[in-house]
């Protein structure tokens, strides 16, 4: 799906260049401003604004790789981001979870983090796992180490990393180095992908930008993804939002490439519209799908892998609204070629709430979208002329060898969606999709265990977490 012509992409680029050169972007980090000034940007330290000439953007984009790979801890599960490949991610960092038993919204805990990692590990269409919820039962200065330890223990899939601040980012990357077998090995085979969210309009926060610089130093893939809201923190016109978003993304890419040339970066978005009735964000809006599709095209224009947020919804529970909004926004982004669909699986309520049941439902949805993207293969085997001749009029294909050989390749077979007759469905308890998903969640969590983490590595990680605990306790005492 191509929304924008080549001329329109060029116009967005030129408008962005004008904004970067004449208005600039605010960086709330003196370290970042010094790096930009040394490279040739025009920096006003008093205002914290860097005006970035076009040649710095061109050099940064040219130096960034067109593809990158993120690995799981055993290096066998990996994502090759770029080209026509599309991957789906679990949502993360949310304050709330829908309790699997009561169905009520509550604050997340470390136990939820562990269970979501284990559940996500079992789902074949979910490729990147995030820390589903923010565990309120863990002291805030320790969440980043407890969360990553839970990830390495409970999944062998690639993981998201914590980027909010220089020291926590260093902590996470030291933990990843332990698992990878050292810093140089981690640079060769990255284990963490992390996301820097510019603050729209046209600003990068101190904590995130300094975390970005740490991740760039370790050459871990970075996503630059604004969450601009059309009509609130970005222009009401979607083209205007794309210009502002582009300036925010490209300024982040410039900094990452100046810190460490060749750092893998993903051109990303979390942008959508503001609901002009309530002033709330509308992540399930159809315009979110349009913005994601256009973002994928702009990433392709610059020759970079992309990250979007398809499959988002403003619904509060797994219901019809969630299904409609998730399907529309996911399919639009996927058809446009978003390489990594983030903040998707399990998410509800404008990415404020995670749901166990929704995660299982979204795995099904991702499988259906993947099947749609694979299209229809046409060759001698699939044209099936000989078997059509053999069956002829009034026959059927159930017992044909051709059917046995091909239906698994051609048909997507859902795990929890109901296709049986009403009588069979009623005998099984007349469960709706949410109830069916709840049963599936409990079955998976009862049976599924990821491959074990090497015990020596796990002990080294545990020792490191204790070091951080002592450091933070000492810091708190001194304060």
C-alpha positions as CSV (number, residue, x, y, z in Angstrom):
1,X,0.0,0.0,0.0
2,X,1.5,3.3,-1.1
3,X,-0.2,6.4,0.1
4,X,2.4,9.0,-1.0
5,X,4.0,9.6,-4.4
6,X,7.7,10.1,-4.9
7,X,7.1,13.8,-5.3
8,X,5.1,14.0,-2.1
9,X,7.9,12.2,-0.2
10,X,10.4,14.6,-1.6
11,X,8.2,17.6,-0.5
12,X,8.0,16.2,3.0
13,X,11.8,15.8,3.1
14,X,12.4,19.4,1.8
15,X,9.9,20.8,4.3
16,X,11.6,18.9,7.1
17,X,15.0,20.2,6.0
18,X,13.6,23.8,6.3
19,X,12.4,23.0,9.9
20,X,15.7,21.5,11.0
21,X,17.8,24.3,9.6
22,X,15.6,27.3,10.5
23,X,13.7,26.2,13.6
24,X,15.9,23.4,15.0
25,X,15.2,20.8,17.7
26,X,15.6,21.1,21.4
27,X,17.9,18.7,23.2
28,X,17.7,18.8,27.0
29,X,21.2,17.3,27.3
30,X,24.4,19.4,27.2
31,X,26.4,16.3,26.2
32,X,24.2,15.9,23.1
33,X,24.4,19.6,22.2
34,X,28.2,19.5,22.3
35,X,28.4,16.5,20.0
36,X,26.0,18.2,17.6
37,X,28.0,21.5,17.7
38,X,31.3,19.7,17.1
39,X,29.8,18.1,14.0
40,X,28.7,21.4,12.5
41,X,25.2,22.0,13.9
42,X,24.3,25.6,15.0
43,X,23.7,25.3,18.7
44,X,22.1,27.8,21.1
45,X,23.2,26.4,24.5
46,X,21.1,28.8,26.4
47,X,17.9,27.7,24.7
48,X,19.1,24.1,24.2
49,X,18.3,24.2,20.5
50,X,20.3,22.7,17.7
51,X,19.7,23.7,14.1
52,X,20.9,20.9,11.9
53,X,22.1,21.5,8.4
54,X,21.0,19.1,5.6
55,X,24.5,17.6,5.0
56,X,24.5,16.2,8.6
57,X,21.1,14.5,7.9
58,X,22.4,13.1,4.6
59,X,25.6,11.7,6.1
60,X,23.7,10.1,9.1
61,X,21.1,8.4,6.9
62,X,23.8,7.2,4.5
63,X,25.8,5.8,7.3
64,X,23.0,3.9,9.0
65,X,22.5,0.3,7.9
66,X,19.5,-0.6,5.8
67,X,19.0,-3.8,7.8
68,X,19.8,-5.0,11.3
69,X,19.4,-8.1,13.4
70,X,18.3,-8.5,17.0
71,X,18.8,-11.8,18.7
72,X,17.3,-13.8,21.5
73,X,19.6,-15.1,24.3
74,X,20.4,-18.4,22.5
75,X,20.9,-16.5,19.2
76,X,18.6,-19.0,17.4
77,X,15.5,-16.7,17.7
78,X,16.2,-13.5,15.8
79,X,14.6,-10.7,13.8
80,X,16.2,-9.4,10.6
81,X,14.7,-6.0,10.4
82,X,14.5,-4.3,7.0
83,X,13.5,-5.1,3.5
84,X,10.0,-6.7,3.2
85,X,10.2,-8.6,6.5
86,X,7.5,-7.8,9.1
87,X,7.6,-8.7,12.8
88,X,5.1,-8.3,15.6
89,X,5.8,-7.1,19.2
90,X,4.2,-7.5,22.5
91,X,3.2,-4.2,24.2
92,X,5.1,-2.9,27.2
93,X,5.7,-0.6,30.1
94,X,2.0,-0.1,30.8
95,X,0.8,0.9,34.3
96,X,-2.2,-1.5,34.3
97,X,-3.2,-5.1,33.6
98,X,-6.6,-6.7,33.3
99,X,-6.5,-9.4,36.0
100,X,-6.9,-12.9,34.4
101,X,-9.3,-14.1,37.0
102,X,-11.4,-11.1,38.0
103,X,-11.2,-9.2,34.7
104,X,-10.8,-6.0,36.6
105,X,-8.0,-3.5,35.9
106,X,-5.3,-3.3,38.5
107,X,-1.6,-2.1,38.7
108,X,1.0,-4.4,37.3
109,X,3.4,-6.5,39.4
110,X,6.7,-8.3,38.8
111,X,4.7,-11.6,38.7
112,X,2.8,-10.2,35.7
113,X,6.0,-9.3,34.0
114,X,7.3,-12.8,34.3
115,X,4.0,-14.4,33.2
116,X,3.6,-12.2,30.2
117,X,7.2,-13.1,29.1
118,X,6.4,-16.8,29.5
119,X,3.1,-16.4,27.6
120,X,4.7,-14.4,24.8
121,X,7.5,-16.9,24.5
122,X,4.9,-19.6,23.5
123,X,3.1,-17.5,20.8
124,X,4.5,-18.2,17.3
125,X,3.4,-14.9,15.7
126,X,4.8,-12.6,18.4
127,X,8.5,-12.0,17.8
128,X,9.8,-9.3,20.2
129,X,8.9,-9.3,23.8
130,X,8.6,-6.2,26.0
131,X,8.2,-5.7,29.8
132,X,4.4,-5.8,29.6
133,X,3.7,-3.8,32.7
134,X,5.5,-1.5,35.1
135,X,5.8,-3.6,38.3
136,X,4.6,-1.4,41.1
137,X,5.8,-3.8,43.7
138,X,9.5,-3.2,42.8
139,X,11.2,0.1,43.9
140,X,11.4,2.3,40.8
141,X,15.2,2.6,40.7
142,X,15.4,-1.2,40.4
143,X,12.7,-1.9,37.9
144,X,15.1,-1.9,34.9
145,X,17.3,-4.7,36.3
146,X,14.4,-6.8,37.7
147,X,12.5,-6.5,34.4
148,X,15.4,-7.5,32.2
149,X,16.3,-10.4,34.5
150,X,12.7,-11.6,34.2
151,X,13.0,-11.4,30.5
152,X,16.2,-13.4,30.2
153,X,14.8,-16.0,32.5
154,X,11.4,-16.4,30.9
155,X,11.9,-16.2,27.2
156,X,14.5,-17.0,24.5
157,X,13.0,-14.3,22.1
158,X,14.6,-10.9,21.5
159,X,13.9,-8.3,24.1
160,X,13.3,-4.6,24.6
161,X,15.8,-2.6,26.7
162,X,15.4,0.2,29.2
163,X,16.6,3.5,27.9
164,X,15.4,6.1,30.4
165,X,18.7,7.5,31.8
166,X,22.4,7.0,31.3
167,X,23.0,4.8,34.4
168,X,20.0,2.5,34.0
169,X,20.9,2.1,30.3
170,X,24.5,1.1,31.2
171,X,23.1,-1.4,33.7
172,X,20.9,-3.1,31.1
173,X,23.7,-3.2,28.6
174,X,26.1,-4.7,31.2
175,X,23.4,-7.4,31.8
176,X,23.1,-8.1,28.1
177,X,26.9,-8.3,27.8
178,X,26.9,-11.0,30.5
179,X,24.4,-13.0,28.5
180,X,26.1,-12.3,25.1
181,X,29.6,-13.3,26.4
182,X,31.1,-9.8,26.6
183,X,30.7,-6.3,25.2
184,X,32.3,-7.1,21.8
185,X,30.1,-10.1,21.4
186,X,27.0,-8.0,22.2
187,X,28.0,-5.5,19.6
188,X,28.3,-8.3,17.0
189,X,25.0,-9.9,18.0
190,X,22.7,-7.3,19.7
191,X,20.3,-8.7,22.3
192,X,18.4,-5.5,23.1
193,X,16.3,-3.1,20.9
194,X,15.4,0.1,22.6
195,X,13.2,3.1,21.8
196,X,13.8,6.8,22.2
197,X,10.6,8.8,22.1
198,X,11.1,12.5,21.2
199,X,8.7,14.8,23.1
200,X,6.6,16.5,20.5
201,X,6.8,19.1,19.3
202,X,10.5,19.1,18.4
203,X,12.2,18.1,21.7
204,X,14.4,15.3,23.1
205,X,14.3,14.7,26.8
206,X,17.6,14.5,28.8
207,X,17.0,11.0,30.1
208,X,16.0,9.4,26.8
209,X,18.6,11.1,24.7
210,X,21.4,10.2,27.2
211,X,20.1,6.7,27.2
212,X,20.2,6.8,23.4
213,X,23.8,7.7,23.4
214,X,24.6,4.7,25.7
215,X,22.8,2.3,23.4
216,X,24.6,3.8,20.4
217,X,27.9,3.3,22.1
218,X,27.1,-0.4,22.5
219,X,25.7,-0.5,18.9
220,X,22.3,-1.9,19.9
221,X,19.5,-1.2,17.5
222,X,17.7,2.1,18.3
223,X,14.2,3.1,17.4
224,X,13.4,6.9,17.2
225,X,9.7,7.1,17.5
226,X,7.7,10.3,18.3
227,X,4.2,10.1,19.7
228,X,2.9,13.3,18.1
229,X,-0.8,13.9,18.3
230,X,-2.4,15.7,15.3
231,X,-4.3,18.8,16.5
232,X,-2.5,18.8,19.9
233,X,1.2,18.3,19.8
234,X,1.5,18.4,16.0
235,X,-0.4,20.1,13.2
236,X,-4.0,19.1,12.5
237,X,-3.0,18.1,9.0
238,X,-1.5,14.7,8.7
239,X,1.1,16.0,6.2
240,X,2.2,18.6,8.7
241,X,2.4,15.9,11.4
242,X,4.7,13.9,9.1
243,X,7.0,16.9,8.6
244,X,7.3,17.5,12.3
245,X,7.7,13.8,13.1
246,X,10.4,13.5,10.4
247,X,12.4,16.4,11.9
248,X,12.2,14.7,15.3
249,X,13.2,11.3,14.0
250,X,16.1,12.5,11.7
251,X,17.5,14.7,14.5
252,X,17.7,11.6,16.8
253,X,19.3,9.6,14.0
254,X,21.9,12.3,13.4
255,X,22.9,12.1,17.1
256,X,23.0,8.3,17.2
257,X,25.3,8.2,14.1
258,X,27.6,10.9,15.5
259,X,28.0,9.0,18.7
260,X,28.8,5.7,16.9
261,X,28.8,5.7,13.1
262,X,26.9,2.7,11.7
263,X,24.6,2.3,14.7
264,X,21.5,0.4,13.6
265,X,18.5,2.8,13.7
266,X,14.8,2.2,13.0
267,X,12.6,5.0,11.6
268,X,9.6,4.9,13.9
269,X,6.3,6.3,15.0
270,X,3.7,6.2,17.8
271,X,1.9,9.1,16.3
272,X,-1.9,9.5,15.8
273,X,-4.6,12.1,16.2
274,X,-6.0,13.7,19.3
275,X,-9.6,13.1,19.8
276,X,-10.9,16.7,19.4
277,X,-14.0,15.9,21.5
278,X,-12.2,14.8,24.6
279,X,-8.6,15.9,24.1
280,X,-7.5,12.2,24.6
281,X,-5.1,10.4,22.4
282,X,-6.8,8.1,19.8
283,X,-4.4,5.3,19.0
284,X,-7.3,3.2,17.6
285,X,-8.2,5.9,15.0
286,X,-8.0,5.0,11.3
287,X,-5.7,8.0,10.9
288,X,-3.2,6.1,13.1
289,X,-3.2,3.5,10.3
290,X,-2.6,6.2,7.7
291,X,0.3,7.7,9.7
292,X,1.9,4.3,10.1
293,X,1.6,3.5,6.4
294,X,3.1,6.9,5.5
295,X,5.9,6.4,8.1
296,X,6.8,3.1,6.4
297,X,7.1,4.9,3.1
298,X,9.3,7.6,4.6
299,X,11.6,4.9,6.1
300,X,11.9,3.3,2.7
301,X,12.6,6.7,1.2
302,X,15.6,7.0,3.5
303,X,16.6,3.3,3.1
304,X,16.0,2.5,6.8
305,X,14.0,-0.2,8.6
306,X,10.8,1.0,10.1
307,X,8.8,0.6,13.3
308,X,5.1,1.4,13.7
309,X,2.2,0.9,16.1
310,X,-0.4,-1.0,14.2
311,X,-2.9,-3.1,16.1
312,X,-3.6,-0.4,18.7
313,X,-7.0,0.3,20.2
314,X,-8.8,2.7,22.6
315,X,-11.1,-0.1,23.8
316,X,-11.0,-0.9,27.5
317,X,-11.6,-4.7,27.2
318,X,-11.2,-7.3,24.5
319,X,-14.4,-6.5,22.7
320,X,-15.7,-5.7,19.2
321,X,-14.2,-2.2,19.3
322,X,-10.8,-3.7,20.1
323,X,-11.1,-6.2,17.2
324,X,-12.2,-3.6,14.7
325,X,-9.6,-0.9,15.6
326,X,-6.7,-3.4,15.9
327,X,-7.5,-5.1,12.6
328,X,-7.7,-1.9,10.6
329,X,-4.6,-0.2,12.0
330,X,-2.6,-3.4,11.9
331,X,-3.4,-4.4,8.3
332,X,-2.7,-0.8,7.0
333,X,0.7,-0.7,8.6
334,X,1.6,-4.3,7.5
335,X,0.4,-3.7,3.9
336,X,2.6,-0.6,3.8
337,X,5.7,-2.6,4.9
338,X,6.2,-1.6,8.6
339,X,9.1,-3.9,9.6
340,X,8.4,-4.0,13.3
341,X,4.8,-3.5,14.6
342,X,5.3,-2.4,18.2
343,X,3.0,-1.7,21.1
344,X,0.6,-4.2,19.5
345,X,0.0,-7.6,21.1
346,X,-2.0,-7.5,24.3
347,X,-2.6,-3.8,24.4
348,X,-5.8,-2.0,25.3
349,X,-6.9,1.5,26.4
350,X,-4.5,3.6,24.2
351,X,-1.6,1.4,25.4
352,X,-2.3,2.0,29.1
353,X,-3.4,-1.5,29.9
354,X,-2.2,-5.1,29.1
355,X,-4.5,-8.0,28.8
356,X,-3.5,-11.7,28.9
357,X,-6.5,-12.7,26.8
358,X,-5.9,-9.9,24.3
359,X,-2.3,-11.1,23.8
360,X,-3.5,-14.5,22.8
361,X,-6.1,-13.0,20.5
362,X,-3.6,-10.7,18.9
363,X,-1.3,-13.6,18.2
364,X,-4.2,-15.0,16.1
365,X,-4.7,-11.7,14.4
366,X,-0.9,-11.4,13.6
367,X,-1.1,-14.9,12.1
368,X,-4.0,-13.9,9.8
369,X,-2.2,-10.7,8.7
370,X,1.0,-12.6,8.0
371,X,-1.1,-15.0,5.8
372,X,-2.7,-12.1,4.0
373,X,0.8,-10.6,3.2
374,X,2.0,-13.9,1.8
375,X,-0.5,-13.5,-1.1
376,X,-1.4,-16.2,-3.6
377,X,1.2,-18.3,-5.2
378,X,0.6,-19.2,-8.9
379,X,2.5,-22.1,-10.5
380,X,1.8,-25.5,-12.0
381,X,1.2,-27.1,-8.6
382,X,-1.2,-24.4,-7.2
383,X,-3.2,-24.0,-10.5
384,X,-4.3,-27.5,-9.8
385,X,-5.5,-28.3,-13.3
386,X,-4.9,-32.0,-13.0
387,X,-6.7,-32.4,-9.7
388,X,-9.7,-30.3,-11.1
389,X,-9.8,-32.7,-14.1
390,X,-9.7,-35.7,-11.8
391,X,-12.5,-34.6,-9.5
392,X,-14.7,-33.1,-12.2
393,X,-18.3,-32.0,-11.7
394,X,-20.1,-33.0,-8.5
395,X,-17.0,-34.3,-6.7
396,X,-15.1,-33.1,-3.7
397,X,-11.4,-32.5,-2.7
398,X,-11.3,-33.7,0.9
399,X,-9.6,-37.0,0.1
400,X,-7.4,-35.8,-2.7
401,X,-3.6,-36.1,-2.2
402,X,-3.2,-32.6,-3.6
403,X,-5.4,-31.3,-0.7
404,X,-3.3,-33.1,1.9
405,X,-0.1,-31.8,0.4
406,X,-1.3,-28.1,0.1
407,X,-3.9,-27.1,2.6
408,X,-1.4,-26.5,5.4
409,X,0.6,-24.2,3.2
410,X,-2.4,-22.3,1.8
411,X,-4.8,-22.0,4.7
412,X,-4.3,-20.2,8.0
413,X,-5.6,-22.4,10.7
414,X,-6.7,-20.5,13.8
415,X,-6.2,-21.8,17.2
416,X,-8.9,-20.1,19.2
417,X,-11.3,-18.6,16.6
418,X,-14.5,-20.6,16.3
419,X,-15.4,-22.1,13.0
420,X,-17.5,-25.1,14.2
421,X,-21.2,-25.4,13.9
422,X,-23.4,-23.7,16.5
423,X,-24.4,-27.0,18.0
424,X,-20.8,-28.0,18.6
425,X,-20.0,-24.5,20.0
426,X,-23.0,-24.7,22.4
427,X,-22.0,-28.2,23.6
428,X,-18.5,-26.8,24.4
429,X,-20.0,-24.1,26.6
430,X,-21.0,-21.3,24.2
431,X,-17.9,-19.3,25.1
432,X,-17.2,-16.0,23.5
433,X,-13.7,-15.1,22.3
434,X,-12.5,-13.5,25.5
435,X,-13.6,-16.6,27.5
436,X,-11.9,-18.9,25.0
437,X,-8.7,-16.8,25.2
438,X,-8.8,-16.9,29.0
439,X,-8.9,-20.7,28.9
440,X,-6.0,-20.8,26.4
441,X,-3.9,-18.4,28.5
442,X,-4.2,-20.7,31.6
443,X,-3.4,-23.8,29.6
444,X,-0.3,-22.2,28.2
445,X,0.9,-20.9,31.5
446,X,0.4,-24.3,33.1
447,X,2.4,-26.2,30.5
448,X,4.9,-23.9,28.7
449,X,8.4,-23.4,30.0
450,X,11.1,-21.6,27.9
451,X,14.5,-23.2,27.5
452,X,16.5,-22.7,30.7
453,X,19.0,-19.9,31.1
454,X,22.5,-21.1,31.7
455,X,22.9,-21.4,35.4
456,X,26.3,-19.6,35.5
457,X,25.0,-16.7,33.5
458,X,21.9,-16.5,35.7
459,X,24.0,-16.4,38.8
460,X,26.2,-13.6,37.3
461,X,23.0,-11.7,36.4
462,X,21.7,-12.1,40.0
463,X,25.0,-10.9,41.4
464,X,24.8,-7.8,39.2
465,X,21.2,-7.1,40.3
466,X,22.4,-7.3,44.0
467,X,25.2,-4.8,43.1
468,X,22.6,-2.4,41.7
469,X,20.5,-2.8,44.8
470,X,23.4,-1.9,47.1
471,X,24.3,1.1,44.9
472,X,20.7,2.4,45.0
473,X,20.4,1.8,48.7
474,X,23.6,3.8,49.2
475,X,22.4,6.6,47.0
476,X,19.1,6.7,48.8
477,X,20.9,6.8,52.2
478,X,23.2,9.6,51.1
479,X,20.2,11.7,49.8
